């Protein structure tokens, strides 16, 4: 019984340590620092603003058409622990899936 409880506890810790919740993208206006001269005006491109970069995603081709970022001290300092929790980006309509 003791071994079962230990195994259950380790399994619970192992699963929860790899859990990851995607953050919603920021509004494109929040990425002005990454595109100080404006965003490229391209039909069919969806701008997706994240904390440290802006990407223009082409859903038809399932590829980014442009990526823009500015390396700032808050983005460059420190390390972010890697979770290896790769998943489909939920903010990309018709985006790539792990089967692609």
Buried (B, 14 or more C-beta within 10 A) or exposed (E): EEEEEEEEEEEEEEEEEEEEEEEEBEEBEEBEEBBEEEBEEEEEBBBBBBEBBBBBBBBEEEEBBBEBBEEEEEEEEEEEEEEEEEEEEEBBEEBBEEEE
